[in-house]
């Protein structure tokens, strides 16, 4: 497929920060893609080039794209990987390369008269996984880097246990409204605001109070929901200093590794928690493994999800698999920079019996690509924030639209 016109411009994400949008044209078809940005970023993510510099870089390479006949997604993506010539995409920027990669995927799908999810599913690197709707993972209370409150944990989630995506979305939206009413009655309307991912922020006393509120509402209304947590522990990890050992500060108290693990085990047992993401510092493969093995030994089916630990990176994932540091990986295309590399990480996860959960970022756009990605790879779940705000809802609604076809 030849690209006859290509443009890249700066747009605003949901936090009002600059990000990139790419547009390709070929024959009678055109396609647009834009990329999100994370506030809580793992140290091993692909390099993010400042958008104005990315526009300049694109101007330098544009003529190398136009008129070139790319036969496949992998050929297109590898062209830019080789053009960049750095391990972490420090030259062209992972954000610029990803915008181009996703725009090409959309254009190629149109050119082949396929749904984007079908096109993704048929890429050879994921071995034709079954198309299916993922579980929606609703981030209904925001903490950590995504909100201004006392909560150290970053996301407090509810996950429907029903298989029908439409019903799951309806349950999530209804629960969200009930939670809003509860929080406003408890804390006062003026003290309940939204965090970066449209989850609620309020003057909670501590992390467990937020979890307890979710559990109370689930029980009161008998919702088919389980609780999930994105701890994002790197945000409250304190490395060893001259006069101190390393540790974690949670609710104003210092926790050793063992104390923090015991806290997680108690919360998981008390609240029947379904998933826990990034429970330890982003270099702590062995600590992740200790928690994973403890849960498996006690026959708990809890997902231990790696994000900052693995950053959608094949090398990091291989290490995590070897050390048994989890059983699920969060998939964020902008952590690695191309669709092809993203799918190769998914394939590696599946080959080793890990689950994949596709995720948005805190600084989002109206692009719904990750919905097609989640369906196309047969992901266990999709994280797109709370069931509110247009940039979050558009992802869930796209999954719903695909499921009805």
C-alpha positions as CSV (number, residue, x, y, z in Angstrom):
1,X,0.0,0.0,0.0
2,X,1.4,3.4,-1.0
3,X,0.8,6.5,1.1
4,X,0.2,9.5,-1.1
5,X,-0.3,12.2,1.6
6,X,0.9,12.3,5.2
7,X,0.4,15.0,7.9
8,X,1.2,15.3,11.6
9,X,-0.1,18.0,13.8
10,X,-0.4,18.9,17.5
11,X,-3.6,18.5,19.3
12,X,-4.6,18.7,23.0
13,X,-5.1,15.7,25.3
14,X,-7.6,15.4,28.1
15,X,-5.3,17.3,30.5
16,X,-4.8,20.1,28.0
17,X,-1.2,19.0,27.1
18,X,0.2,18.8,23.6
19,X,0.1,15.5,21.8
20,X,0.3,14.2,18.2
21,X,-2.2,13.4,15.5
22,X,-1.2,11.7,12.3
23,X,-3.2,11.5,9.0
24,X,-2.5,9.3,6.0
25,X,-4.2,9.1,2.6
26,X,-4.0,6.4,0.0
27,X,-6.4,6.3,-3.0
28,X,-9.9,6.9,-1.8
29,X,-9.1,6.2,1.8
30,X,-7.8,8.3,4.7
31,X,-7.1,7.5,8.3
32,X,-6.3,9.5,11.5
33,X,-4.7,8.4,14.7
34,X,-3.5,10.2,17.8
35,X,-1.6,9.2,20.8
36,X,-2.1,9.6,24.5
37,X,0.4,10.5,27.3
38,X,0.9,9.1,30.8
39,X,1.6,11.1,33.9
40,X,2.6,8.1,35.9
41,X,5.3,6.6,33.5
42,X,7.5,3.6,33.9
43,X,11.3,4.3,33.6
44,X,11.6,1.9,30.7
45,X,8.9,3.3,28.4
46,X,9.8,4.5,24.9
47,X,11.1,8.0,24.7
48,X,8.5,10.8,24.3
49,X,9.7,13.5,22.0
50,X,8.4,17.0,22.6
51,X,5.5,17.5,20.1
52,X,7.0,20.5,18.4
53,X,10.3,18.7,17.9
54,X,8.3,15.7,16.7
55,X,6.7,17.9,14.0
56,X,10.2,19.0,12.9
57,X,11.4,15.4,12.8
58,X,8.4,14.4,10.7
59,X,9.2,17.1,8.2
60,X,12.7,15.6,7.8
61,X,11.4,12.1,7.0
62,X,8.1,12.8,5.3
63,X,9.4,12.3,1.8
64,X,10.8,8.9,2.7
65,X,7.2,7.8,3.5
66,X,5.4,9.2,0.5
67,X,5.1,6.9,-2.5
68,X,6.8,4.0,-0.8
69,X,4.9,0.7,-1.2
70,X,4.6,-0.9,2.3
71,X,3.2,-4.5,1.9
72,X,2.5,-5.1,5.6
73,X,2.2,-3.6,9.1
74,X,5.4,-5.2,10.1
75,X,7.3,-3.8,7.2
76,X,6.0,-0.3,7.9
77,X,6.8,-0.4,11.6
78,X,10.2,-1.9,11.0
79,X,11.0,0.9,8.5
80,X,10.7,3.5,11.3
81,X,12.4,1.3,13.9
82,X,15.4,1.1,11.6
83,X,15.2,4.8,10.7
84,X,15.3,5.7,14.3
85,X,18.3,3.6,15.1
86,X,18.0,3.8,18.9
87,X,16.9,1.1,21.4
88,X,14.3,3.4,23.0
89,X,13.2,5.5,20.0
90,X,15.2,8.5,21.3
91,X,15.6,9.9,17.8
92,X,12.1,10.1,16.3
93,X,10.2,9.6,19.6
94,X,8.0,6.7,20.5
95,X,5.0,9.1,20.3
96,X,5.6,10.1,16.7
97,X,6.4,6.6,15.5
98,X,3.2,5.3,17.2
99,X,1.0,7.9,15.7
100,X,2.3,6.9,12.3
101,X,2.0,3.1,13.1
102,X,-1.6,3.4,14.2
103,X,-2.6,5.6,11.3
104,X,-1.1,3.1,8.9
105,X,-3.0,0.2,10.6
106,X,-6.3,2.1,10.2
107,X,-5.6,2.9,6.6
108,X,-4.5,-0.6,5.8
109,X,-7.7,-2.1,7.4
110,X,-9.8,0.2,5.3
111,X,-7.9,-0.7,2.2
112,X,-8.5,-4.4,2.9
113,X,-12.2,-3.7,3.7
114,X,-11.8,-5.0,7.3
115,X,-12.8,-3.9,10.7
116,X,-9.7,-2.6,12.6
117,X,-10.2,-5.3,15.2
118,X,-10.2,-8.0,12.5
119,X,-7.1,-6.5,10.8
120,X,-5.3,-6.6,14.2
121,X,-6.4,-10.1,14.8
122,X,-5.0,-11.3,11.5
123,X,-1.5,-10.0,12.1
124,X,0.7,-13.1,12.1
125,X,2.5,-12.2,15.3
126,X,-0.5,-12.9,17.5
127,X,-1.2,-16.3,15.9
128,X,-4.9,-15.5,15.2
129,X,-6.2,-15.2,18.8
130,X,-10.0,-15.5,19.1
131,X,-11.9,-12.2,18.7
132,X,-13.7,-11.5,21.9
133,X,-14.9,-8.6,24.1
134,X,-12.7,-7.9,27.1
135,X,-13.8,-7.2,30.7
136,X,-14.2,-3.5,31.3
137,X,-12.0,-2.3,34.3
138,X,-13.5,0.9,35.6
139,X,-11.2,3.2,37.6
140,X,-13.9,4.8,39.8
141,X,-11.7,6.3,42.6
142,X,-8.5,8.1,41.6
143,X,-5.4,8.5,43.9
144,X,-1.7,8.6,43.6
145,X,-0.4,10.7,40.7
146,X,-3.9,11.0,39.2
147,X,-5.6,13.0,42.0
148,X,-4.9,15.5,44.8
149,X,-5.9,13.5,47.9
150,X,-4.3,11.3,50.6
151,X,-4.5,8.1,48.6
152,X,-1.2,6.5,47.8
153,X,-2.8,3.8,45.6
154,X,-3.4,5.1,42.2
155,X,-6.6,3.3,41.0
156,X,-9.5,1.8,42.8
157,X,-11.4,-0.2,40.3
158,X,-14.6,-2.2,39.9
159,X,-14.7,-5.1,37.4
160,X,-18.0,-6.7,36.3
161,X,-18.2,-10.5,36.4
162,X,-20.8,-10.7,33.7
163,X,-19.8,-11.9,30.2
164,X,-22.0,-9.5,28.1
165,X,-20.1,-6.3,27.5
166,X,-23.3,-4.2,27.2
167,X,-24.6,-5.3,30.5
168,X,-21.1,-4.8,32.1
169,X,-21.0,-1.3,30.8
170,X,-24.5,-0.6,32.2
171,X,-23.6,-1.9,35.6
172,X,-20.4,0.2,35.6
173,X,-22.3,3.4,34.8
174,X,-25.0,2.7,37.4
175,X,-22.4,1.9,40.1
176,X,-20.5,5.1,39.2
177,X,-23.7,7.2,39.8
178,X,-24.4,5.4,43.1
179,X,-20.8,6.0,44.2
180,X,-21.1,9.7,43.3
181,X,-24.2,10.0,45.5
182,X,-22.6,8.1,48.3
183,X,-19.4,10.2,48.3
184,X,-21.3,13.5,48.1
185,X,-23.4,12.6,51.0
186,X,-20.4,11.5,53.0
187,X,-17.9,14.2,52.2
188,X,-20.1,17.1,50.8
189,X,-20.6,17.9,47.1
190,X,-17.9,20.6,47.2
191,X,-15.3,18.0,48.4
192,X,-15.9,15.4,45.6
193,X,-14.1,16.1,42.3
194,X,-12.8,14.1,39.4
195,X,-9.2,12.9,39.0
196,X,-7.3,12.6,35.7
197,X,-9.1,9.4,34.7
198,X,-12.6,10.6,35.6
199,X,-12.6,8.6,38.9
200,X,-13.7,10.4,42.0
201,X,-11.3,12.1,44.4
202,X,-12.4,13.0,48.0
203,X,-10.9,13.5,51.4
204,X,-10.5,9.8,52.2
205,X,-8.7,9.0,55.5
206,X,-6.6,6.3,53.9
207,X,-6.5,3.7,51.1
208,X,-8.6,1.1,52.9
209,X,-11.4,3.5,53.4
210,X,-11.7,3.9,49.7
211,X,-11.7,0.1,49.2
212,X,-14.2,-0.3,52.0
213,X,-16.6,2.2,50.4
214,X,-16.5,0.2,47.1
215,X,-17.1,-3.1,49.0
216,X,-20.0,-1.6,50.9
217,X,-21.8,-0.3,47.8
218,X,-21.2,-3.6,46.0
219,X,-22.8,-5.5,48.9
220,X,-25.6,-3.1,49.4
221,X,-26.9,-3.2,45.8
222,X,-25.7,-6.8,45.2
223,X,-23.8,-5.8,42.1
224,X,-21.9,-8.5,40.2
225,X,-18.6,-6.6,40.7
226,X,-15.1,-7.4,42.0
227,X,-12.6,-4.9,43.2
228,X,-9.2,-4.3,41.4
229,X,-6.3,-2.1,42.5
230,X,-3.6,-0.3,40.6
231,X,-1.2,0.4,43.4
232,X,1.6,2.0,41.3
233,X,4.0,1.4,44.2
234,X,7.0,3.1,42.5
235,X,5.2,6.4,43.3
236,X,5.5,5.8,47.1
237,X,8.7,3.7,47.2
238,X,11.6,5.3,49.1
239,X,15.1,4.0,48.1
240,X,17.8,3.3,50.7
241,X,19.7,6.4,51.8
242,X,22.7,7.1,54.0
243,X,20.8,6.5,57.2
244,X,17.8,4.5,56.1
245,X,16.7,1.3,54.5
246,X,14.5,1.2,51.4
247,X,10.8,1.0,52.1
248,X,7.3,2.2,51.2
249,X,5.3,5.1,52.7
250,X,1.6,4.2,52.8
251,X,-0.9,6.3,54.7
252,X,1.9,8.2,56.3
253,X,3.5,5.0,57.7
254,X,6.7,3.3,56.5
255,X,6.3,-0.3,55.4
256,X,9.1,-2.8,54.8
257,X,8.7,-5.2,51.9
258,X,7.3,-7.9,54.1
259,X,4.9,-5.6,55.8
260,X,3.6,-4.3,52.5
261,X,3.2,-7.8,51.2
262,X,1.2,-8.7,54.3
263,X,-1.0,-5.6,53.8
264,X,-1.8,-6.7,50.3
265,X,-2.6,-10.2,51.3
266,X,-4.9,-9.0,54.0
267,X,-6.7,-6.6,51.6
268,X,-7.0,-9.3,49.0
269,X,-8.5,-11.7,51.5
270,X,-10.8,-9.2,53.2
271,X,-12.2,-7.7,50.1
272,X,-12.0,-10.6,47.6
273,X,-9.8,-8.4,45.4
274,X,-9.6,-9.7,41.8
275,X,-6.5,-7.9,40.6
276,X,-3.5,-6.0,41.9
277,X,-1.3,-4.0,39.5
278,X,2.3,-2.8,40.2
279,X,2.4,-3.8,43.9
280,X,6.1,-3.1,44.2
281,X,8.8,-0.8,42.9
282,X,9.4,-1.1,39.1
283,X,12.7,-3.0,39.4
284,X,11.5,-5.5,42.0
285,X,11.1,-8.6,39.9
286,X,11.7,-10.9,42.9
287,X,9.2,-9.1,45.1
288,X,6.5,-9.3,42.5
289,X,7.3,-13.1,42.3
290,X,7.0,-13.5,46.0
291,X,3.5,-12.1,46.1
292,X,2.5,-14.0,42.9
293,X,3.7,-17.3,44.3
294,X,2.1,-16.7,47.7
295,X,-1.3,-16.1,46.1
296,X,-0.9,-19.2,43.8
297,X,0.1,-21.3,46.8
298,X,-3.1,-20.3,48.6
299,X,-5.1,-21.0,45.4
300,X,-6.3,-17.5,45.0
301,X,-7.0,-16.6,41.3
302,X,-5.9,-13.0,41.8
303,X,-4.3,-11.4,38.8
304,X,-0.9,-9.8,39.6
305,X,-0.5,-7.3,36.8
306,X,2.8,-5.9,35.7
307,X,2.9,-2.4,34.1
308,X,5.8,-0.2,35.3
309,X,7.8,-3.5,35.8
310,X,7.3,-4.6,32.1
311,X,6.3,-1.4,30.1
312,X,5.0,-3.4,27.1
313,X,8.7,-4.3,26.5
314,X,9.7,-7.9,25.3
315,X,12.9,-7.9,27.2
316,X,11.3,-6.8,30.5
317,X,8.5,-9.3,30.0
318,X,10.9,-12.2,29.4
319,X,12.6,-11.4,32.7
320,X,9.2,-11.2,34.5
321,X,8.2,-14.6,33.0
322,X,11.5,-16.2,33.9
323,X,11.2,-15.0,37.5
324,X,7.4,-15.7,37.7
325,X,6.8,-12.0,38.6
326,X,3.1,-12.0,37.7
327,X,0.5,-13.6,35.6
328,X,-0.8,-10.7,33.6
329,X,0.7,-7.7,31.7
330,X,-0.7,-4.3,31.0
331,X,-0.5,-3.4,27.3
332,X,0.0,0.2,26.4
333,X,1.2,0.7,22.8
334,X,2.8,4.1,23.6
335,X,5.2,2.4,26.0
336,X,6.9,0.5,23.1
337,X,6.0,2.7,20.1
338,X,4.6,0.5,17.3
339,X,1.7,-1.8,16.7
340,X,3.9,-4.7,15.6
341,X,6.1,-4.6,18.7
342,X,2.9,-4.3,20.9
343,X,1.5,-7.5,19.3
344,X,4.8,-9.3,19.7
345,X,4.7,-8.6,23.5
346,X,1.1,-9.9,23.5
347,X,2.2,-13.1,21.7
348,X,5.0,-13.6,24.3
349,X,2.6,-13.2,27.1
350,X,0.1,-15.7,25.6
351,X,2.8,-18.3,24.9
352,X,3.6,-18.3,28.6
353,X,0.0,-18.4,29.8
354,X,-0.1,-14.8,30.9
355,X,-3.2,-12.6,30.5
356,X,-3.1,-9.3,28.6
357,X,-5.0,-6.2,29.7
358,X,-5.1,-3.3,27.2
359,X,-4.9,0.2,28.8
360,X,-5.4,3.8,28.1
361,X,-3.3,6.6,29.6
362,X,-4.2,9.4,32.0
363,X,-3.8,12.0,29.3
364,X,-6.2,10.7,26.7
365,X,-7.7,11.7,23.4
366,X,-10.9,10.7,21.5
367,X,-9.0,8.0,19.6
368,X,-10.6,4.6,20.3
369,X,-7.8,2.4,18.8
370,X,-7.2,0.5,22.0
371,X,-10.8,-0.8,21.9
372,X,-10.1,-2.6,18.6
373,X,-6.8,-3.7,19.9
374,X,-8.4,-5.3,23.0
375,X,-11.0,-7.1,20.9
376,X,-8.5,-8.1,18.2
377,X,-6.0,-9.7,20.6
378,X,-8.8,-11.3,22.8
379,X,-7.6,-9.4,25.8
380,X,-8.8,-10.4,29.3
381,X,-9.7,-6.8,30.0
382,X,-9.6,-3.2,29.0
383,X,-8.8,-0.2,31.2
384,X,-10.1,3.1,29.9
385,X,-10.8,4.9,33.2
386,X,-14.2,5.6,34.8
387,X,-17.4,5.2,32.7
388,X,-17.6,9.0,32.3
389,X,-16.0,11.8,30.2
390,X,-16.0,11.5,26.4
391,X,-12.4,10.4,26.0
392,X,-13.0,7.4,28.4
393,X,-16.5,6.4,27.2
394,X,-15.5,6.4,23.5
395,X,-13.3,3.4,24.2
396,X,-15.9,1.4,26.0
397,X,-18.6,2.3,23.5
398,X,-16.4,1.2,20.6
399,X,-16.0,-2.2,22.3
400,X,-19.8,-2.3,22.7
401,X,-20.2,-1.4,19.0
402,X,-17.9,-4.2,17.9
403,X,-19.6,-6.7,20.1
404,X,-23.0,-6.0,18.5
405,X,-21.7,-6.7,14.9
